[in-house]
């Protein structure tokens, strides 16, 4: 009898958990479903998600692609986001290793400064950054979109925490085999820290892809238009045409959704296995 009650209680708990997960998934996906359905509705109709079910059309996507010049915007956003991602991973890997394994004066103070910097909004630093970029002649160039975020406090902290969880015996064994410090870092530690590196890469790429502030302030040339600038232009020019605007938003989302679907396993691993070791 007791075993039957325990089995029934376990079944009810599992059913309740499943129901909560389904409700959470519906709440998260519902706005995306509304956006996609609205984008499929004819532009001549009153914005409605049900209009797409009666007369679905891809005309909004074709018009949005040409009007928004998304080919240029995709090329610029991919270049900027890819460059920032590569540089951030490189700087985060080196700084994270140094803070995790090397012993030097001021190491804890430097780590504390990096943690404090995480809570400082980028907008607070925009004036000095703009002046530095202007002094270097980088305004209205790709450098103005890449260099201000070439280093990431979050990436440094994440990789530092991940490397701290790896056993030091691996490095000692590699050193006994004659490996140099650089070989230990690039051939031993970083391959083991791949989930953390993928996580930093994903955060960097998505952050740059969704960034509107930097292109709006540091790059005003039409040739440097990014995806978010293209969307902003749509909203100003075609505010009343919601199906067209939703089609443009869907086009902008697709590359990020595809990227996340490819690396989601490594991303979850990188977040889940990063501890808080001192």
C-alpha positions in Angstrom: 0.0 0.0 0.0 2.8 2.4 0.9 4.7 1.5 -2.3 1.5 2.2 -4.3 1.1 5.6 -2.7 4.7 6.4 -3.3 4.4 5.4 -7.0 1.2 7.5 -7.3 2.9 10.5 -5.7 5.9 10.1 -8.0 3.6 10.0 -11.0 1.6 13.0 -9.9 4.9 14.9 -9.3 6.2 14.1 -12.7 2.9 15.1 -14.3 2.9 18.4 -12.5 6.5 19.1 -13.5 5.7 18.3 -17.1 2.6 20.5 -17.1 4.7 23.4 -15.6 7.4 22.9 -18.3 4.8 22.9 -21.1 3.2 26.1 -19.7 6.6 27.7 -19.6 7.4 26.6 -23.1 4.1 28.0 -24.4 4.7 31.4 -22.6 8.1 31.6 -24.1 7.2 30.5 -27.7 3.8 32.4 -27.9 5.3 35.8 -28.8 7.5 34.2 -31.5 4.5 32.3 -33.0 2.6 35.6 -33.1 5.5 37.3 -34.9 5.8 34.6 -37.5 2.0 34.3 -38.1 1.7 38.1 -38.4 4.6 38.1 -40.9 2.7 35.6 -43.1 -0.5 37.8 -43.2 -1.2 39.9 -46.3 0.0 43.4 -45.9 -3.3 44.9 -47.0 -5.2 43.3 -44.1 -5.6 44.6 -40.6 -2.7 43.1 -38.5 -4.0 39.8 -37.3 -2.4 36.4 -36.6 -5.6 34.7 -37.9 -5.2 36.3 -41.3 -2.1 34.3 -42.0 -4.1 31.1 -41.4 -6.6 32.1 -44.1 -4.2 33.6 -46.7 -0.6 32.9 -45.8 2.0 34.7 -48.1 5.7 35.1 -48.3 5.5 38.4 -50.1 6.3 40.3 -46.9 9.6 38.5 -46.6 10.6 39.3 -50.2 9.7 43.0 -49.8 11.4 43.2 -46.4 14.6 41.6 -47.8 14.9 44.2 -50.6 13.7 47.3 -48.8 15.9 46.6 -45.7 19.0 45.8 -47.8 19.4 42.8 -45.5 22.2 41.3 -47.6 24.5 44.2 -46.8 23.2 44.3 -43.2 23.9 40.5 -42.8 27.4 40.9 -44.2 28.2 43.8 -41.9 26.7 42.2 -38.8 28.4 38.9 -39.5 31.8 40.6 -40.0 31.5 42.6 -36.8 30.0 39.9 -34.7 32.5 37.3 -36.0 35.5 39.6 -35.4 34.4 40.5 -31.8 33.7 36.8 -31.1 37.2 35.7 -32.2 39.0 38.5 -30.3 36.9 38.1 -27.2 37.6 34.3 -27.1 41.3 35.0 -27.5 41.6 37.7 -24.8 39.2 35.8 -22.4 41.2 32.6 -22.8 44.6 34.2 -22.0 43.3 36.5 -19.2 41.1 33.7 -17.7 44.1 31.3 -17.6 46.4 33.9 -16.0 43.8 34.6 -13.3 43.1 31.0 -12.7 46.6 29.5 -12.6 49.3 32.2 -12.4 50.3 33.7 -9.1 51.2 37.4 -9.2 50.8 40.5 -7.0 47.4 42.1 -7.4 45.7 39.1 -8.9 42.7 39.1 -6.6 42.3 42.9 -6.9 42.4 42.6 -10.7 39.7 39.9 -10.6 37.6 42.1 -8.3 37.9 44.9 -10.8 36.7 42.7 -13.6 33.7 41.6 -11.6 32.9 45.2 -10.7 33.2 46.2 -14.4 30.4 43.7 -15.2 27.8 45.9 -13.6 29.0 49.1 -15.4 26.7 49.7 -18.4 28.5 50.3 -21.7 26.5 53.5 -22.2 28.3 55.1 -19.2 31.6 54.8 -21.1 30.3 56.0 -24.5 31.8 59.5 -24.2 35.4 58.5 -23.4 35.2 55.7 -25.9 34.0 58.0 -28.6 36.8 60.5 -27.9 39.4 57.7 -28.1 38.0 56.4 -31.4 37.8 59.9 -32.8 41.4 60.5 -31.8 42.4 57.3 -33.5 40.5 58.2 -36.7 38.2 55.1 -36.3 34.8 56.7 -36.3 32.7 55.4 -39.2 34.9 52.4 -39.6 34.6 48.7 -38.7 37.2 49.3 -36.0 34.7 51.5 -34.2 32.2 48.6 -34.1 34.8 45.9 -33.1 37.4 47.4 -30.8 35.2 48.8 -27.9 34.0 45.3 -27.1 37.2 43.4 -28.0 37.5 42.3 -24.4 34.8 40.9 -22.2 34.8 40.8 -18.4 32.1 38.1 -18.5 34.2 36.0 -20.8 37.3 36.4 -18.7 35.4 35.5 -15.5 33.6 32.5 -17.1 36.8 30.9 -18.5 38.7 31.7 -15.3 36.0 29.8 -13.3 36.0 26.9 -15.7 39.8 26.5 -15.7 39.8 26.6 -11.9 37.7 23.5 -11.9 40.2 21.5 -14.0 42.8 19.4 -12.0 46.2 21.0 -11.9 47.7 17.5 -12.2 47.1 17.7 -15.9 49.4 20.7 -16.3 52.0 19.1 -14.1 52.0 15.9 -16.1 52.4 18.0 -19.4 55.2 20.0 -17.8 57.0 16.8 -16.8 56.7 15.7 -20.5 58.5 18.8 -21.5 55.6 21.0 -22.6 56.0 24.7 -22.4 53.4 27.0 -20.8 52.0 28.0 -24.2 51.7 24.3 -25.2 50.0 23.5 -21.9 47.5 26.4 -22.5 46.7 25.7 -26.1 47.0 21.9 -26.2 45.8 20.8 -22.8 43.6 23.4 -21.0 41.8 25.1 -23.8 40.6 21.9 -25.5 39.2 20.8 -22.1 37.6 24.2 -21.7 35.8 24.0 -25.0 32.2 24.3 -23.5 33.2 27.5 -21.8 34.8 28.8 -25.0 31.7 28.0 -27.0 29.6 29.8 -24.3 31.7 32.9 -24.6 31.6 32.7 -28.4 27.8 32.5 -28.4 27.3 35.3 -25.9 29.7 37.5 -27.9 28.2 36.8 -31.3 24.6 37.2 -30.2 25.4 40.4 -28.2 27.0 42.0 -31.2 24.3 40.8 -33.6 21.6 42.4 -31.4 23.6 45.5 -30.7 22.0 48.8 -31.8 23.8 51.2 -29.6 27.3 51.1 -31.1 26.3 51.3 -34.8 24.0 54.1 -33.9 26.7 56.2 -32.2 30.0 55.2 -33.9 29.0 54.4 -37.5 26.6 56.6 -39.4 27.7 55.6 -43.0 25.0 53.6 -44.9 27.7 51.2 -46.0 28.2 50.1 -42.3 24.5 49.4 -41.7 23.9 46.4 -39.4 20.9 44.2 -38.9 19.6 46.2 -36.0 20.0 49.5 -37.8 18.0 48.0 -40.7 15.2 47.0 -38.3 15.2 50.5 -36.8 14.9 52.0 -40.2 11.9 49.7 -40.9 10.2 50.8 -37.8 10.6 54.5 -38.7 9.5 54.1 -42.3 6.9 51.4 -42.2 5.5 51.6 -38.7 1.9 51.0 -39.8 2.8 47.9 -41.9 3.0 45.3 -39.1 3.2 42.2 -41.3 6.2 43.7 -43.1 7.9 44.7 -39.9 7.3 41.3 -38.4 8.8 39.7 -41.5 11.9 41.8 -41.2 12.2 40.8 -37.5 11.9 37.2 -38.4 14.6 37.5 -41.0 16.9 39.1 -38.4 16.2 36.3 -35.9 16.8 33.3 -38.2 20.7 33.3 -38.2 20.8 33.5 -34.3 18.2 30.7 -34.0 20.2 28.5 -36.4 23.5 29.2 -34.6 22.0 28.4 -31.2 20.4 25.2 -32.4 23.9 24.1 -33.6 25.8 24.9 -30.4 23.2 24.6 -27.7 24.6 21.4 -26.3 28.0 22.9 -25.7 26.4 26.1 -24.4 24.4 24.3 -21.7 27.5 22.3 -20.8 29.6 25.4 -20.5 27.1 27.1 -18.2 26.3 24.0 -16.1 29.8 22.9 -15.4 31.2 26.4 -14.6 31.5 26.5 -10.8 32.2 29.2 -8.3 35.6 28.0 -7.2 37.8 30.7 -5.6 
